[in-house]
Amino acid sequence: MAWLGLFTLMIFYWCLFTAVVTGRRSWAWLCILCLPVLIMAGGYEKGMQINGLIVLLCGFMFVVCQSSLKDILLWNQKKRRYHWVLLGFLWFICFLFLFYCVVELQISGYLWDFQGWNMQRRNSFRITITTLPFVWLSYYYAEMFYNSIDRLWRKKSELILIACNFFISNARGTDKGIDTGYFLDGVNNGVNYHFRMTKGTYLMLQKEKALRLQVQKGLLGGLYVLENPCPENMKKTLKRDRRVAKIGIVLFFVLFIMGVLFFFFPQILFFW
């Protein structure tokens, strides 16, 4: 269990670090999928049971959601078709997963029983109120599931954009905030295309006025760019990439050592 906890901790760090570096907060949602395993690994005591089904479900959810984000530099989901029955079904499945994990962790004693499952008399109002955040959270995982389905089959094509406009914005129309994103607006044959991109891609392309994109159109109509349209611009971000790599390596080793102490030698860590 200690090895599983350490491995999951490293994955947690990788997702969080990727979210910070790329500016794509969807990677941070993957960290939540690591929490049930981390809670069991960190709170395990002799005589307690490890729920293997939670481990398998978290692993499956992580692989599917990660596949919806992997290797994408620019993406346009506005042209993607929404089949609301399918999205609703995925939403329900993701909710069941989160609800099951939280309930099992409470019943098994790994998590504070804030919903009262171990009480003789349960309060339905209390359970309902504390369940609502999971309904909201499960929508984001349903979106990633939907995106993974979109990426199951992709048709490649070339898209030339002119009058490119790069900007930073969030839902409030400002360039600062927790939900800040990096965007590109361009025109092709009189049609406006709106792409979102990672922070690194934005830094490389922000001076370009025209782009030749190798686009992959998904099964449901989403547009994805996995190839850098201006590889020669990578030298513009070389200094940043080196600095980020150094910080990432240092933080990795610090967290790895702390993880080893916590999972394998807790008596040393808590003695300090």
MILO-438171 format. One line per field, with one value per residue: residue number from 1; residue in one letter; x, y, z of N, C-alpha, C in turn. Coordinates in Angstrom, 1 decimal, m for minus. Layout:
<nodes>
i: (NUM; ...)
aa: (A; ...)
nx: (X; ...)
ny: (Y; ...)
nz: (Z; ...)
cax: (X; ...)
cay: (Y; ...)
caz: (Z; ...)
cx: (X; ...)
cy: (Y; ...)
cz: (Z; ...)
</nodes>
This chain:
<nodes>
i: (1; 2; 3; 4; 5; 6; 7; 8; 9; 10; 11; 12; 13; 14; 15; 16; 17; 18; 19; 20; 21; 22; 23; 24; 25; 26; 27; 28; 29; 30; 31; 32; 33; 34; 35; 36; 37; 38; 39; 40; 41; 42; 43; 44; 45; 46; 47; 48; 49; 50; 51; 52; 53; 54; 55; 56; 57; 58; 59; 60; 61; 62; 63; 64; 65; 66; 67; 68; 69; 70; 71; 72; 73; 74; 75; 76; 77; 78; 79; 80; 81; 82; 83; 84; 85; 86; 87; 88; 89; 90; 91; 92; 93; 94; 95; 96; 97; 98; 99; 100; 101; 102; 103; 104; 105; 106; 107; 108; 109; 110; 111; 112; 113; 114; 115; 116; 117; 118; 119; 120; 121; 122; 123; 124; 125; 126; 127; 128; 129; 130; 131; 132; 133; 134; 135; 136; 137; 138; 139; 140; 141; 142; 143; 144; 145; 146; 147; 148; 149; 150; 151; 152; 153; 154; 155; 156; 157; 158; 159; 160; 161; 162; 163; 164; 165; 166; 167; 168; 169; 170; 171; 172; 173; 174; 175; 176; 177; 178; 179; 180; 181; 182; 183; 184; 185; 186; 187; 188; 189; 190; 191; 192; 193; 194; 195; 196; 197; 198; 199; 200; 201; 202; 203; 204; 205; 206; 207; 208; 209; 210; 211; 212; 213; 214; 215; 216; 217; 218; 219; 220; 221; 222; 223; 224; 225; 226; 227; 228; 229; 230; 231; 232; 233; 234; 235; 236; 237; 238; 239; 240; 241; 242; 243; 244; 245; 246; 247; 248; 249; 250; 251; 252; 253; 254; 255; 256; 257; 258; 259; 260; 261; 262; 263; 264; 265; 266; 267; 268; 269; 270; 271; 272)
aa: (M; A; W; L; G; L; F; T; L; M; I; F; Y; W; C; L; F; T; A; V; V; T; G; R; R; S; W; A; W; L; C; I; L; C; L; P; V; L; I; M; A; G; G; Y; E; K; G; M; Q; I; N; G; L; I; V; L; L; C; G; F; M; F; V; V; C; Q; S; S; L; K; D; I; L; L; W; N; Q; K; K; R; R; Y; H; W; V; L; L; G; F; L; W; F; I; C; F; L; F; L; F; Y; C; V; V; E; L; Q; I; S; G; Y; L; W; D; F; Q; G; W; N; M; Q; R; R; N; S; F; R; I; T; I; T; T; L; P; F; V; W; L; S; Y; Y; Y; A; E; M; F; Y; N; S; I; D; R; L; W; R; K; K; S; E; L; I; L; I; A; C; N; F; F; I; S; N; A; R; G; T; D; K; G; I; D; T; G; Y; F; L; D; G; V; N; N; G; V; N; Y; H; F; R; M; T; K; G; T; Y; L; M; L; Q; K; E; K; A; L; R; L; Q; V; Q; K; G; L; L; G; G; L; Y; V; L; E; N; P; C; P; E; N; M; K; K; T; L; K; R; D; R; R; V; A; K; I; G; I; V; L; F; F; V; L; F; I; M; G; V; L; F; F; F; F; P; Q; I; L; F; F; W)
nx: (0.8; 2.0; 3.8; 1.9; 0.7; 2.8; 3.4; 0.9; 1.0; 3.1; 1.9; m0.1; 1.3; 2.5; 0.2; m0.8; 1.4; 1.6; m0.8; m0.3; 1.9; 1.0; m1.3; m3.8; m6.5; m7.9; m6.2; m5.8; m8.1; m7.7; m6.2; m7.9; m8.9; m6.9; m7.0; m8.8; m7.3; m4.9; m5.9; m6.6; m4.2; m2.6; m4.1; m4.2; m4.4; m3.4; m5.6; m7.6; m9.6; m8.7; m10.2; m10.3; m11.8; m12.2; m9.7; m9.3; m11.4; m10.6; m8.2; m9.1; m10.8; m8.9; m7.2; m9.0; m9.8; m7.4; m6.6; m8.2; m7.0; m4.3; m1.4; m2.5; m2.2; m3.6; m7.2; m10.6; m13.7; m16.1; m17.3; m18.0; m20.4; m23.1; m24.5; m27.0; m28.2; m26.3; m24.2; m25.5; m25.9; m23.1; m22.5; m24.1; m22.9; m20.3; m21.0; m22.0; m19.6; m18.0; m19.6; m19.8; m17.1; m16.6; m18.6; m17.8; m15.3; m15.9; m17.5; m15.6; m13.9; m11.7; m12.2; m13.5; m16.8; m18.8; m21.3; m22.8; m23.0; m22.4; m23.9; m26.7; m29.2; m29.9; m29.6; m31.5; m31.6; m29.2; m27.4; m28.2; m27.6; m24.8; m24.1; m24.6; m22.3; m20.8; m22.4; m22.1; m19.3; m18.9; m19.8; m17.6; m15.9; m17.5; m17.5; m14.9; m14.9; m16.6; m15.1; m13.0; m14.4; m14.9; m12.3; m11.7; m11.8; m10.3; m10.1; m7.7; m6.7; m5.8; m5.6; m5.7; m5.1; m5.7; m5.2; m4.7; m5.4; m4.2; m5.0; m5.5; m7.8; m10.7; m13.8; m14.9; m14.0; m11.5; m7.8; m6.8; m7.1; m8.4; m9.5; m8.3; m7.6; m5.9; m6.1; m6.9; m8.0; m8.9; m9.2; m10.6; m11.4; m13.5; m14.7; m14.8; m12.6; m12.1; m9.8; m8.7; m5.7; m2.6; m0.5; 2.3; 2.1; 0.8; 2.8; 4.7; 3.5; 2.3; 3.1; 2.6; 0.9; m0.3; m1.2; m0.5; m2.2; m2.2; m4.8; m6.9; m9.9; m12.5; m14.6; m17.0; m16.9; m15.1; m12.2; m8.7; m5.3; m2.2; 0.3; 3.1; 2.7; 4.7; 7.6; 10.1; 9.8; 10.2; 12.5; 12.0; 10.8; 12.6; 14.3; 12.4; 11.3; 13.5; 13.9; 11.4; 11.7; 13.8; 12.8; 10.6; 12.0; 13.4; 11.3; 10.0; 11.9; 12.0; 9.3; 9.2; 11.0; 9.7; 7.4; 8.3; 9.2; 6.8; 5.1; 6.6; 8.3; 6.9; 7.1; 9.5; 9.1; 6.9; 8.0; 9.8)
ny: (m1.2; 1.2; 1.6; 2.0; 4.4; 6.2; 6.2; 7.2; 9.7; 10.9; 11.0; 12.8; 15.1; 15.5; 16.1; 18.4; 20.1; 20.2; 21.5; 24.1; 24.9; 24.7; 26.2; 25.2; 24.4; 22.0; 19.9; 20.0; 19.0; 16.3; 15.7; 15.4; 12.9; 11.3; 11.5; 9.7; 7.3; 8.2; 9.0; 6.5; 5.2; 6.8; 6.8; 4.2; 1.6; m1.2; m3.9; m2.5; m2.3; m2.4; m0.9; m2.3; m1.9; 0.9; 1.8; 0.7; 1.9; 4.6; 4.6; 3.9; 6.1; 8.1; 7.5; 7.7; 10.4; 11.7; 11.1; 12.7; 15.1; 14.9; 15.8; 18.0; 21.1; 23.3; 23.9; 23.6; 23.6; 24.7; 24.1; 21.5; 18.9; 18.6; 15.9; 15.6; 13.6; 11.6; 13.0; 13.6; 11.0; 10.3; 12.2; 11.3; 8.8; 9.6; 11.0; 8.9; 7.5; 9.3; 9.7; 7.1; 6.6; 8.6; 7.9; 5.2; 5.7; 7.1; 5.2; 3.2; 4.4; 5.9; 8.5; 11.5; 11.1; 12.9; 12.9; 11.1; 8.3; 6.2; 6.4; 5.5; 6.6; 8.1; 11.3; 12.5; 15.1; 16.2; 14.5; 15.0; 17.7; 17.7; 16.2; 17.6; 19.2; 17.2; 16.6; 18.9; 18.8; 16.4; 17.0; 18.2; 16.1; 14.5; 16.1; 15.7; 13.0; 13.0; 14.4; 12.6; 10.6; 12.0; 12.2; 9.7; 9.0; 10.7; 13.0; 14.2; 17.4; 20.5; 23.8; 27.1; 30.1; 33.6; 37.0; 36.7; 36.9; 37.1; 36.6; 37.0; 36.0; 35.7; 34.5; 36.8; 38.7; 39.9; 39.9; 38.5; 36.2; 33.1; 31.5; 32.1; 32.0; 31.2; 32.4; 32.2; 34.0; 33.6; 33.9; 32.2; 31.9; 33.7; 32.7; 32.7; 31.4; 30.1; 29.4; 27.7; 27.6; 26.2; 27.7; 27.8; 27.4; 29.8; 31.7; 31.1; 31.6; 34.1; 36.4; 35.9; 36.5; 35.0; 31.6; 28.2; 25.5; 22.1; 20.3; 18.2; 16.8; 15.8; 13.0; 14.0; 16.5; 18.3; 20.4; 19.9; 20.6; 19.1; 19.4; 21.6; 24.6; 26.4; 25.5; 26.6; 28.7; 27.7; 28.3; 30.8; 30.3; 28.8; 29.6; 29.9; 27.3; 25.8; 26.9; 26.2; 23.5; 23.0; 23.9; 22.1; 19.6; 19.9; 20.3; 17.9; 16.0; 16.8; 16.4; 13.6; 12.6; 13.4; 11.9; 9.3; 9.2; 9.6; 7.5; 5.2; 5.5; 6.6; 7.0; 8.4; 10.8; 11.9; 12.1; 14.2)
nz: (0.0; 0.6; m1.5; m3.5; m2.6; m2.7; m5.5; m6.4; m5.3; m6.7; m9.2; m8.7; m8.1; m10.7; m12.3; m11.0; m11.4; m14.1; m14.7; m13.7; m15.3; m17.9; m17.8; m18.1; m16.5; m16.3; m15.9; m13.2; m12.2; m12.5; m10.3; m8.2; m8.7; m7.7; m5.0; m3.4; m3.4; m2.2; 0.3; 1.4; 1.3; 3.0; 5.4; 6.2; 8.5; 10.6; 10.3; 8.9; 5.9; 2.5; m0.3; m3.2; m5.5; m5.6; m6.1; m8.7; m10.1; m9.9; m11.3; m13.8; m14.4; m14.4; m16.6; m18.8; m18.6; m18.7; m21.3; m22.8; m22.6; m23.4; m25.1; m26.5; m28.1; m29.1; m29.1; m30.2; m29.1; m29.6; m32.0; m31.7; m31.6; m29.4; m27.8; m25.8; m24.4; m24.2; m22.9; m20.5; m19.5; m19.1; m17.2; m15.1; m14.6; m13.8; m11.5; m9.9; m9.5; m8.0; m5.8; m4.8; m4.0; m2.0; m0.1; 0.6; 1.6; 3.9; 5.3; 5.7; 7.5; 6.7; 6.1; 7.5; 8.8; 7.5; 6.4; 7.8; 7.6; 9.2; 11.4; 13.5; 12.9; 10.1; 8.4; 6.0; 4.8; 5.4; 4.0; 1.4; 1.0; 1.4; m0.8; m3.1; m4.0; m5.3; m7.5; m9.0; m9.4; m10.8; m13.4; m14.8; m15.1; m16.7; m19.0; m19.8; m20.3; m22.5; m24.3; m24.6; m26.0; m28.3; m29.3; m30.1; m32.8; m35.4; m38.0; m40.2; m41.3; m43.1; m41.9; m42.6; m41.1; m41.0; m40.1; m37.3; m33.9; m30.7; m27.3; m23.7; m21.4; m19.2; m17.7; m16.8; m18.5; m18.1; m17.8; m15.7; m13.1; m11.6; m13.5; m15.8; m19.4; m22.5; m25.7; m29.2; m32.0; m35.4; m39.0; m41.7; m45.0; m44.6; m42.4; m38.9; m36.5; m33.3; m31.0; m28.1; m26.0; m24.7; m22.2; m22.9; m25.7; m26.4; m25.7; m27.6; m30.1; m30.1; m31.6; m34.2; m37.3; m39.2; m39.6; m40.2; m39.6; m38.6; m38.4; m36.4; m36.7; m34.6; m33.7; m32.9; m33.8; m32.7; m32.8; m32.9; m32.3; m32.5; m33.4; m33.4; m35.0; m35.6; m35.2; m35.1; m33.4; m30.9; m29.6; m28.4; m26.1; m24.7; m22.5; m20.5; m20.4; m19.5; m17.0; m15.8; m15.9; m14.2; m11.7; m11.5; m11.3; m8.9; m7.0; m7.4; m6.4; m3.7; m2.9; m3.4; m1.5; 0.9; 0.5; 0.7; 3.3; 4.6; 3.8; 4.2; 6.4; 8.7; 11.4; 11.8; 10.5; 11.9; 14.4; 14.2)
cax: (0.0; 2.9; 4.2; 0.8; 0.5; 3.9; 3.2; m0.2; 1.5; 3.9; 1.0; m0.8; 2.2; 2.6; m1.0; m0.8; 2.5; 1.2; m1.9; 0.3; 2.8; 0.2; m2.4; m5.0; m6.9; m8.5; m5.2; m6.0; m9.3; m7.2; m5.6; m9.0; m9.0; m5.9; m7.3; m9.3; m6.2; m4.0; m6.5; m6.5; m2.8; m2.1; m4.8; m4.3; m3.9; m3.6; m7.0; m8.5; m9.7; m8.4; m11.2; m9.6; m12.6; m12.0; m8.4; m9.5; m12.2; m9.8; m7.3; m9.9; m11.2; m7.7; m6.7; m9.9; m9.8; m6.1; m6.6; m8.9; m6.1; m3.0; m0.7; m3.2; m1.7; m4.8; m8.4; m11.8; m14.8; m17.3; m17.8; m18.3; m21.8; m23.5; m25.6; m27.3; m28.5; m25.0; m23.5; m26.3; m25.5; m21.8; m22.6; m24.6; m21.9; m19.2; m21.5; m22.0; m18.2; m17.6; m20.5; m19.4; m15.8; m16.8; m19.3; m17.0; m14.2; m16.5; m17.9; m14.4; m13.1; m10.6; m12.6; m14.5; m18.1; m19.6; m22.7; m23.5; m23.4; m22.1; m24.9; m27.9; m30.3; m29.3; m30.4; m31.5; m31.3; m27.7; m26.8; m28.5; m26.9; m23.4; m23.9; m24.7; m21.0; m20.4; m23.1; m21.4; m17.9; m19.0; m20.0; m16.3; m15.4; m18.4; m17.0; m13.6; m15.3; m17.2; m14.0; m12.3; m15.1; m14.7; m11.0; m11.6; m11.6; m10.0; m9.8; m6.7; m6.9; m5.0; m6.4; m4.8; m5.7; m5.1; m5.7; m4.7; m5.4; m4.0; m5.3; m5.7; m9.1; m11.5; m15.2; m15.3; m13.4; m10.2; m6.7; m6.3; m8.1; m8.1; m10.0; m7.7; m7.3; m5.2; m7.0; m6.6; m9.0; m8.4; m10.2; m10.4; m12.5; m14.6; m15.3; m14.0; m12.2; m11.8; m9.1; m8.0; m4.4; m1.8; 0.3; 3.5; 1.8; 0.5; 4.1; 5.4; 2.8; 1.5; 3.5; 2.2; m0.3; m1.0; m0.8; m0.9; m2.5; m2.5; m6.0; m7.6; m11.4; m12.9; m15.8; m18.2; m16.7; m14.1; m10.9; m7.5; m4.0; m1.2; 1.6; 3.4; 2.7; 5.9; 8.6; 11.3; 9.6; 10.4; 13.6; 11.5; 10.4; 13.6; 14.7; 11.3; 11.2; 14.6; 13.6; 10.3; 12.2; 14.6; 11.9; 9.9; 12.8; 13.7; 10.0; 9.8; 12.7; 11.5; 8.1; 9.5; 11.6; 8.6; 6.5; 9.0; 9.2; 5.4; 4.5; 7.5; 8.9; 6.1; 7.6; 10.6; 8.5; 6.1; 8.9; 10.3)
cay: (0.0; 2.3; 1.9; 2.6; 5.7; 7.0; 6.3; 8.1; 11.1; 11.4; 11.4; 14.0; 16.2; 15.7; 16.7; 19.8; 20.9; 20.4; 22.5; 25.4; 25.2; 24.8; 27.1; 24.4; 23.9; 20.7; 18.9; 20.0; 18.1; 14.9; 15.5; 14.9; 11.4; 10.7; 11.7; 8.5; 6.4; 8.8; 8.9; 5.1; 4.8; 7.6; 6.5; 2.8; 1.0; m2.6; m4.3; m1.8; m2.9; m1.5; m1.1; m2.4; m1.4; 2.3; 1.9; 0.4; 3.0; 5.9; 4.4; 4.0; 7.5; 8.9; 7.2; 8.2; 11.8; 12.1; 10.9; 13.9; 16.3; 14.5; 16.3; 19.0; 22.4; 24.2; 23.1; 24.4; 22.7; 25.3; 23.4; 20.1; 18.7; 18.1; 14.9; 15.8; 12.3; 10.9; 13.8; 13.4; 9.6; 10.3; 13.0; 10.4; 7.8; 10.2; 11.3; 7.7; 7.2; 10.2; 9.4; 5.8; 6.8; 9.3; 7.1; 4.1; 6.2; 7.4; 4.0; 2.4; 5.1; 6.7; 9.9; 12.0; 10.8; 14.2; 12.6; 10.4; 7.0; 5.2; 6.7; 4.6; 7.3; 9.0; 12.5; 12.6; 16.4; 16.4; 13.7; 15.6; 19.0; 17.4; 15.5; 18.6; 19.6; 16.1; 16.7; 19.9; 18.4; 15.3; 17.6; 18.4; 14.8; 14.1; 16.8; 15.1; 11.7; 13.4; 14.8; 11.4; 10.0; 12.9; 12.0; 8.3; 9.0; 12.0; 13.2; 15.3; 18.4; 21.7; 25.0; 28.4; 31.2; 34.9; 38.1; 36.1; 37.7; 36.3; 37.3; 36.3; 36.4; 34.8; 34.6; 38.2; 39.6; 40.4; 39.0; 37.9; 35.4; 31.7; 30.8; 32.7; 31.2; 31.8; 32.2; 32.7; 34.2; 33.7; 33.9; 31.3; 32.0; 34.5; 32.1; 33.0; 30.2; 30.5; 28.3; 27.9; 27.0; 26.2; 28.9; 27.7; 27.7; 31.2; 32.4; 30.8; 32.0; 35.4; 37.4; 35.4; 37.1; 34.0; 30.2; 27.0; 24.5; 20.7; 20.1; 16.9; 16.9; 14.7; 12.2; 14.8; 17.8; 19.2; 20.6; 19.7; 20.7; 18.4; 19.7; 23.0; 25.2; 27.2; 24.8; 27.5; 29.6; 27.1; 29.0; 31.9; 29.9; 27.9; 30.0; 29.6; 25.9; 25.4; 27.4; 25.4; 22.1; 23.0; 24.0; 20.9; 18.5; 20.2; 20.0; 16.4; 15.2; 17.2; 15.7; 12.2; 12.3; 13.5; 10.8; 8.1; 9.3; 9.6; 6.2; 4.1; 5.7; 7.7; 7.3; 9.4; 12.1; 12.5; 12.3; 15.5)
caz: (0.0; 0.7; m2.9; m4.3; m2.1; m3.2; m6.9; m6.6; m4.9; m7.8; m10.3; m8.2; m8.3; m12.1; m12.8; m10.5; m12.0; m15.5; m14.7; m13.5; m16.4; m19.2; m17.7; m18.4; m15.1; m16.4; m15.3; m11.8; m11.8; m12.4; m9.0; m7.3; m8.9; m6.9; m3.6; m2.7; m3.2; m1.3; 1.6; 1.9; 1.6; 4.1; 6.6; 6.5; 9.8; 10.7; 10.4; 8.0; 4.6; 1.3; m1.3; m4.5; m6.5; m5.7; m6.8; m10.1; m10.7; m10.0; m12.4; m15.1; m14.6; m14.7; m17.9; m19.7; m18.5; m19.2; m22.8; m23.4; m22.5; m23.8; m26.3; m27.3; m28.0; m29.3; m29.2; m30.4; m28.8; m30.0; m33.2; m31.3; m31.4; m28.1; m27.7; m24.4; m23.7; m23.9; m21.9; m19.3; m19.1; m18.6; m16.0; m14.1; m14.3; m13.1; m10.2; m9.1; m9.1; m6.9; m4.6; m4.2; m3.4; m0.8; 0.9; 1.0; 2.5; 5.2; 6.0; 6.1; 8.5; 6.1; 6.0; 8.5; 8.4; 7.5; 5.9; 8.9; 7.2; 10.3; 12.5; 13.5; 12.3; 9.1; 8.1; 4.5; 4.4; 5.5; 2.9; 0.1; 0.9; 1.2; m2.1; m4.2; m4.7; m6.2; m8.7; m9.8; m9.8; m11.8; m14.7; m15.4; m15.6; m17.8; m20.2; m20.2; m20.9; m23.8; m25.1; m25.0; m27.1; m29.5; m29.9; m30.5; m34.3; m35.9; m39.4; m40.3; m42.4; m42.9; m41.7; m42.7; m40.4; m41.2; m39.1; m36.0; m32.7; m29.5; m26.1; m22.5; m20.8; m18.4; m17.9; m16.5; m19.5; m17.7; m18.1; m14.5; m12.3; m11.4; m14.7; m17.0; m20.5; m23.6; m26.8; m30.6; m33.0; m36.7; m40.1; m42.9; m45.9; m44.1; m41.1; m37.7; m35.7; m32.0; m30.4; m26.8; m26.1; m23.5; m22.0; m23.7; m27.1; m26.5; m25.7; m28.9; m31.3; m29.9; m32.5; m35.5; m37.9; m40.0; m39.1; m41.0; m38.6; m38.9; m37.5; m36.3; m36.4; m33.8; m34.1; m32.6; m34.5; m32.0; m33.6; m32.1; m32.9; m31.7; m33.9; m33.3; m36.4; m35.8; m34.4; m34.9; m32.3; m29.6; m28.9; m27.7; m24.7; m24.2; m21.2; m19.6; m20.3; m18.7; m15.6; m15.3; m15.7; m12.9; m10.6; m11.4; m10.8; m7.5; m6.3; m7.5; m5.4; m2.3; m2.6; m3.3; m0.2; 1.9; 0.4; 1.2; 4.8; 5.1; 3.6; 4.6; 7.7; 9.3; 12.8; 11.7; 10.1; 13.0; 15.5; 13.9)
cx: (0.9; 3.4; 3.1; 0.5; 1.6; 3.8; 2.0; 0.2; 2.3; 3.0; 0.2; 0.0; 2.4; 1.4; m1.1; 0.2; 2.2; 0.1; m1.3; 1.1; 2.0; m0.9; m3.7; m5.5; m7.5; m7.5; m5.4; m7.1; m8.8; m6.6; m6.6; m9.2; m8.0; m6.2; m7.8; m8.2; m5.2; m4.6; m6.4; m5.1; m2.2; m2.8; m4.9; m3.6; m4.2; m5.0; m8.0; m8.5; m9.4; m9.5; m10.5; m10.4; m12.4; m10.7; m8.5; m10.3; m11.4; m8.8; m8.0; m10.3; m10.1; m7.3; m7.7; m9.9; m8.5; m6.0; m7.3; m8.1; m4.7; m2.6; m1.4; m2.6; m2.7; m6.0; m9.6; m13.0; m16.1; m18.0; m18.2; m19.8; m22.1; m24.7; m25.9; m27.6; m27.2; m24.2; m24.2; m25.9; m24.1; m21.7; m23.1; m23.6; m20.8; m19.7; m21.5; m20.6; m17.8; m18.4; m20.1; m18.1; m15.9; m17.5; m18.5; m15.9; m14.7; m16.9; m16.7; m13.6; m11.9; m10.9; m13.6; m15.9; m19.0; m21.0; m23.5; m23.8; m23.2; m23.1; m26.1; m29.1; m29.7; m30.2; m30.3; m31.2; m29.8; m27.0; m27.0; m27.7; m25.4; m23.1; m24.0; m23.4; m20.5; m21.1; m22.5; m20.1; m18.0; m19.2; m18.7; m15.7; m16.2; m17.9; m15.7; m13.9; m15.8; m16.1; m13.2; m13.0; m14.9; m13.3; m10.7; m11.2; m11.4; m9.6; m8.9; m7.0; m6.0; m5.9; m5.5; m5.6; m5.0; m5.7; m5.7; m4.6; m5.3; m4.3; m5.5; m7.0; m9.7; m12.9; m15.7; m14.7; m12.1; m9.1; m6.1; m7.4; m7.7; m8.6; m9.5; m7.4; m6.6; m5.9; m6.4; m7.8; m8.4; m9.5; m9.7; m11.6; m13.8; m15.2; m14.3; m13.8; m11.7; m11.1; m8.7; m6.7; m3.7; m1.0; 1.6; 3.2; 1.5; 1.8; 4.8; 4.8; 2.2; 1.9; 3.1; 0.9; m1.0; m0.4; m1.3; m1.0; m2.8; m3.6; m6.5; m9.0; m11.9; m14.2; m17.0; m18.0; m15.7; m12.9; m9.8; m6.3; m2.9; 0.2; 1.9; 3.5; 4.0; 7.0; 9.8; 11.1; 9.8; 11.6; 13.2; 11.2; 11.4; 14.1; 13.6; 11.2; 12.3; 14.4; 12.5; 10.8; 13.0; 13.8; 11.1; 10.7; 13.1; 12.4; 9.7; 10.6; 12.3; 10.3; 8.3; 10.1; 10.6; 7.7; 7.1; 8.9; 7.8; 4.8; 5.3; 8.1; 8.2; 6.5; 8.7; 10.0; 7.7; 6.9; 9.5; 9.2)
cy: (1.3; 2.7; 2.5; 4.1; 6.7; 7.2; 7.3; 9.5; 11.7; 11.8; 12.7; 15.2; 16.5; 16.5; 18.2; 20.7; 21.2; 21.5; 23.9; 25.8; 25.5; 25.9; 26.5; 23.8; 22.5; 19.6; 18.9; 19.1; 16.7; 14.7; 15.0; 13.4; 10.6; 10.6; 10.5; 7.5; 6.9; 8.8; 7.5; 4.8; 5.6; 7.3; 5.1; 2.4; m0.5; m3.0; m3.6; m2.5; m1.9; m1.9; m1.1; m1.9; 0.2; 2.6; 1.7; 1.5; 4.3; 5.8; 4.5; 5.4; 8.3; 8.7; 7.8; 9.7; 12.4; 12.1; 12.1; 15.1; 16.1; 15.2; 17.4; 20.4; 23.5; 23.3; 24.1; 23.4; 23.4; 24.7; 22.0; 20.0; 18.1; 17.2; 14.9; 14.5; 11.6; 11.7; 13.6; 12.0; 9.6; 11.1; 12.1; 9.4; 8.4; 10.6; 10.0; 7.3; 8.0; 9.9; 8.1; 5.9; 7.5; 8.6; 6.0; 4.5; 6.6; 6.2; 3.2; 3.1; 5.8; 8.2; 10.3; 11.7; 12.0; 14.0; 11.7; 9.0; 5.9; 5.4; 5.8; 5.2; 8.3; 10.2; 12.7; 14.0; 16.7; 15.7; 14.4; 16.9; 18.7; 16.7; 16.5; 19.0; 18.5; 16.1; 17.7; 19.5; 17.3; 15.8; 17.8; 17.1; 14.2; 14.8; 16.1; 13.7; 12.0; 13.7; 13.6; 10.6; 10.7; 12.5; 10.5; 8.1; 10.4; 12.1; 14.4; 16.2; 19.6; 22.9; 26.2; 29.5; 32.5; 35.9; 37.5; 37.1; 36.9; 37.2; 36.4; 36.9; 35.3; 35.1; 36.1; 39.2; 40.3; 39.4; 38.4; 37.2; 33.9; 30.9; 31.4; 31.7; 31.9; 31.4; 32.8; 32.8; 34.3; 33.6; 33.0; 31.3; 32.7; 33.9; 32.3; 31.7; 30.7; 29.3; 28.7; 27.2; 27.0; 27.5; 28.9; 27.9; 29.1; 32.0; 32.2; 31.5; 33.4; 36.5; 37.1; 36.1; 36.1; 32.6; 29.2; 25.8; 23.1; 20.3; 18.7; 17.1; 15.7; 14.1; 13.1; 16.3; 18.7; 19.3; 20.6; 19.9; 20.1; 18.8; 21.2; 23.6; 26.0; 26.6; 25.7; 28.5; 29.0; 27.8; 30.2; 31.5; 28.9; 28.3; 29.7; 28.1; 25.3; 25.7; 26.5; 24.0; 22.0; 23.0; 22.7; 19.7; 18.7; 19.8; 18.5; 15.7; 15.6; 16.4; 14.2; 11.8; 12.4; 12.4; 9.5; 8.1; 9.1; 8.1; 5.0; 4.2; 6.8; 8.0; 8.4; 10.8; 12.7; 12.8; 13.7; 16.5)
cz: (0.0; m0.7; m3.7; m3.9; m2.7; m4.7; m7.2; m6.3; m6.0; m9.0; m9.9; m8.4; m9.8; m12.7; m12.3; m11.2; m13.4; m15.6; m14.6; m14.7; m17.6; m19.1; m18.0; m17.1; m15.1; m15.8; m13.8; m11.3; m11.7; m11.0; m8.0; m7.5; m8.1; m5.5; m2.9; m2.4; m2.2; 0.1; 2.2; 2.2; 2.8; 5.4; 7.0; 7.8; 9.8; 11.0; 9.6; 6.6; 3.5; 0.2; m2.7; m5.6; m6.7; m6.4; m8.3; m10.8; m10.9; m11.1; m13.7; m15.4; m15.0; m16.1; m19.0; m19.8; m19.0; m20.7; m23.5; m23.4; m23.2; m25.1; m27.1; m27.0; m28.2; m29.5; m29.4; m30.2; m29.1; m31.2; m32.9; m31.1; m30.0; m28.2; m26.2; m23.7; m23.3; m22.9; m20.6; m18.7; m18.4; m17.3; m14.9; m13.6; m13.4; m11.6; m9.3; m8.7; m7.9; m5.6; m4.0; m3.4; m2.0; 0.3; 1.4; 1.9; 3.9; 6.0; 6.5; 7.2; 8.0; 6.1; 7.0; 8.0; 8.4; 7.0; 6.9; 8.4; 8.3; 11.5; 12.3; 12.8; 11.4; 8.7; 6.6; 4.0; 4.4; 4.4; 1.6; 0.0; 0.7; m0.1; m3.2; m4.8; m5.6; m7.5; m9.6; m10.3; m10.9; m13.2; m15.5; m15.9; m16.7; m19.1; m20.7; m20.9; m22.3; m24.8; m25.5; m26.1; m28.4; m30.2; m30.2; m32.0; m34.7; m37.3; m39.6; m41.5; m42.1; m42.8; m41.7; m42.1; m40.7; m40.2; m37.7; m34.9; m31.5; m28.3; m24.9; m21.9; m19.9; m18.5; m17.6; m17.5; m19.2; m18.0; m16.9; m13.8; m12.4; m12.7; m15.9; m18.1; m21.6; m24.9; m28.1; m31.4; m34.4; m37.8; m41.2; m43.8; m45.4; m42.8; m40.0; m36.9; m34.4; m31.3; m29.0; m26.9; m24.8; m23.4; m22.8; m25.2; m27.3; m26.6; m27.0; m30.1; m31.2; m30.9; m34.0; m36.0; m38.8; m39.5; m40.1; m40.0; m39.2; m37.9; m37.5; m35.9; m35.8; m34.3; m33.9; m33.1; m33.8; m32.9; m32.6; m32.9; m32.0; m32.2; m33.8; m34.7; m36.7; m34.9; m34.1; m33.8; m30.9; m28.8; m28.1; m26.3; m24.1; m22.8; m20.2; m19.4; m19.4; m17.2; m15.0; m15.0; m14.4; m11.7; m10.4; m10.9; m9.3; m6.6; m6.3; m6.4; m4.0; m2.0; m2.5; m2.0; 0.9; 1.8; 0.9; 2.7; 5.3; 5.0; 4.1; 6.0; 8.5; 10.7; 12.8; 11.4; 11.2; 14.2; 15.4; 14.2)
</nodes>
